[in-house]
Amino acid sequence: MALQPDAEVTVLFSDLPVSCLLLDREGNILSANLLAQEHLNVSEKRMLHKNLATFIAPEDELQRLLTHATNAETVSSDAFYTVAGHKPYTLYFSQQADGYISVVMIAEGNRLEAEMQNRRHEVAEAVSRIALERAHEIKNPLAALRGATQLLSEQVEGDALEIVEHMLADVDRIKERVDSFLQVGPRANVEMTLVNIHVLIDEVSKSDVAVKLQRSFDPSIPPIMCHARRFRQAIENLWSNAVEAGSDLVIWETRIEHGVVLTGHKGTVLSIKIISNGAEIPAHIRDKMFEPYVTGKARGNGLGLSIVQQVVQEHGGKVVVQSELMRTSFTMYLPLKVA
């Protein structure tokens, strides 16, 4: 006779933010949370008391991991795929204190995305350290140079004054570039205030360019806690990218997401998406487009998307991009924090 989980175990299991199944020692399904049902496209009622091999293959690999799990080992393998659709998954098996076997399913795409996010973060940190060192080396003599040039401008006139003013403009341009370097990489203790994200998007998206703007906002989203200036910078960069890609239609969407998991956050997740119909992102830069100084533009310093990613990370979220012919979207997933 198969074991049956009690009601309390089932409730706690159903609330987990990852795709999970509960098995008996023979591999028969005793419970499946909502995310697992969505991944397998099968209701829990239809899964109950059927062997996991009905839905996940290969069977011999399932049996191998199940044997290890029944011996109180925690094991995993990325060799699995769904019987229907052949979607790749990594499965984690572990035995619970009550004798049940829990199985966590991680879609291969999600695993690769997590690895890519970690890689981007590591690259941003490395570049940040270099940028900070170089920026501080430059800023002090640059300030002295500007002071001397300013003093010189007060002592000359005519053609000489025009030359000095050009020098001042170039010094200020260098300072702006150095400040841009300082915006790449992790920042600590970001000051948060309540911000109406819809008002911020509308303010940034006001433009004289010939772009049709559409909004699909969830009116139930309250003002959120964020760093207004930094977040405006991220919105501006995404808007500028869409316009510079030759888009004549840009769509902003906001919504509350279900089933999206953010590291270190167990609450509600907000998504802010910008969709445009401009040029497709070149395939050769997609895997590294959030890295500093990577750009597909003829003109540009390649810092815009690095800054977007850093701002989103500062707020505990992640950014995801999808690009195909006539449709490119950037989605920022953020913990929904209110005062």
C-alpha positions, 0 to 999 in steps of 0.5 A: 500500500502506497504512503499518503502525505498528510494534509499539512505536508501537502499544503506546505509542498504546494506553496514551494516557489519551484516545481516539485513532486512528491513520490513514494519509494517506488516512484509513484506520484503522491503530490505535485504542486502547481508549478510541476503541473504547469511544467508537465502540462498535466493536472495533479489528479491525472498524475496521482499514483502514476509512476514518474516514468509516465511523464519523465524519461529516461526510465533507467536514469529515474530508477538510478536516482530513486535508488540513491534517494531511498538510501538517504542520498541527495542526487541530481542529473541533467539527463532528463526530458519530458515524455511529451514534448522532450523538454530538457530538465535537471531533476534533484532527488532527496529523501524526506524525514517521513520517508517520501522522496521529493523531486525538484524539476529545473527547466534547462532553460532556467538553469542556463539563464541562472548560470548566465546571470551569475556570469554577467554579475561576475564580469560586472564586478571584475570590470567594476574593480578595474573601472574604479581604480582607473577612474580614481587615478584619472579624476584627481589630475583631471580636476586639477587640469580643469581648475587650471584651464578655468583660471586660464580662461579668465586671463585670455581673450579672443582666439585664445579664449575660444581655444581654452573654452574648447579645452574646458568642453573636452575636459568636461566630456572626459569627466562624463566618461569617467562618471559613466565608468563609475556607474558600471558594477555593484553598488551598496546601500542604494537609497530607496524611496516610493516611486510610481513606476508608471509615471516614471515610464511616461516621463522618460518616454516623452519624445519628439521622435516618430515612435508610436507608444503603447502602454499596457499597465496594471493599475493595481501596482502600487508605488514601489520602493526603488532608487528613483534616479538610478531606476530612471537611468535604466528606463532611459537606456531601454527606451533609447535602445528601442528608438535607436534600433529604428523602432516605430512602435514601442510597448511598455507593459507592467504586471504581477508575475506568478511562477517567477522566482528571484534569488533571496525573495519569496514575495510578489514579483513585478515585471516591467517589459519594453517591446519594440519592432526595431532591428533584431539584436545581432546573434553574435552579441546576444550572449554577452550583450549585458557585459560592459563595452559590448555594443552592436551600434556603430556609435555607442560605448556599450555601457547602456545595458550594463547599467540596466543590468546593474540597476536591476541587480541593485534592486534584487531583480534580474533582466531577460532579453528576447529578440527575433525579427521585428520583435525585441523585448527586455523584461526587468523582474523585480521584488515588489516592495512597498513602504 
